[in-house]
Amino acid sequence: MQALGCLGNVLWFISGGIFMGIAWWLAGVLCFISIIGIPWGRACFVMGNFAFFPFGSMPVSRDVLTGRGDIGTSIFGSIGNIIWLLVAGLWIALGHLCCALACAVTIIGIPFAWQHVKLAALALCPIGKTIVPVQIAEAAEQEAALRAYRRNSR
């Protein structure tokens, strides 16, 4: 299964993933120009790396992963995501959706199109998220669901 993810990442990268990864990185560089944009820039570089090689990894909220909140998963992260959405998120999401339409033209491109759709959703609110291997993300989400169940069943 890992070899399939590696092959998917190579095909993704050479068939256009490089362009959206560069778009994320460019947004990150623009955010780093001002001191106040550094949190957004950091998120752009994390998501840009994910946009280069998305297969085998997935985004997960940091509070789900760690079991505790931080500034990016608090109300400040929500405010940051709203600012991000208005300034750059819509444009990057639109880029991913255009790429998804181009990929969906062929049957072999449908998995790539679906990945672009997931990245477009991520582009709308990347603050408070991190990228981890799929197995870790699934385990963290199961653990978070178990914690919520225990908390609600008392």
C-alpha positions, -999 to +999 in steps of 0.1 A: +000+000+000+029+023+007+043+018-028+009+028-042+010+060-022+045+067-034+035+061-070+005+083-065+027+111-051+051+109-080+023+110-106+006+138-086+038+159-085+047+156-122+011+161-134+005+194-117+008+190-079+040+211-082+020+241-093-004+242-063+024+235-039+043+265-053+011+285-050+009+276-013+046+285-008+042+318-027+013+327-003+036+317+026+063+340+014+039+369+010+026+363+045+061+363+059+067+398+045+049+413+074+055+402+110+018+398+116+015+373+088+040+348+101+013+324+116-004+322+082+029+319+064+039+289+086+006+272+078+011+279+041+044+261+041+030+231+060+001+229+036+024+235+006+044+205+015+012+185+017+001+199-017+033+186-032+029+150-019-006+144-005-010+107-008-004+087+025-009+118+047-040+137+058-048+169+077-060+167+113-068+193+138-040+197+164-064+195+193-076+161+180-041+149+176-027+161+210-059+160+230-055+196+241-061+229+225-036+256+215-038+291+201-044+278+166-074+256+177-089+283+199-111+313+190-079+331+178-074+303+153-110+308+141-104+345+137-072+337+119-090+313+095-116+340+087-089+365+079-071+339+058-103+330+040-109+366+030-073+373+020-060+342+003-080+311+011-107+316-015-080+321-042-061+289-033-093+269-030-104+282-064-070+271-079-075+236-064-110+234-078-099+244-113-072+217-111-098+192-099-119+200-130-090+195-152-081+162-136-116+149-136-118+149-174-101+115-175-110+084-155-074+080-143-074+116-131-104+112-108-083+103-077-062+134-083-094+155-087-107+142-054-074+151-037-077+186-052-112+189-037-099+179-003-071+204-006-096+231-016-115+225+016-083+227+036-074+259+018-104+275+034-093+271+070-057+257+074-049+274+108-050+248+136-043+218+114-013+197+109-004+170+084+004+135+097+004+100+081-030+085+075-026+058+102-018+084+129-047+107+119-072+078+120-059+067+154-061+102+167-096+107+155-107+074+170-091+084+203-108+118+203-142+101+195-136+077+224-128+106+248-159+124+237-180+093+242-166+088+277-172+125+286-208+124+273-217+091+289-211+102+324 
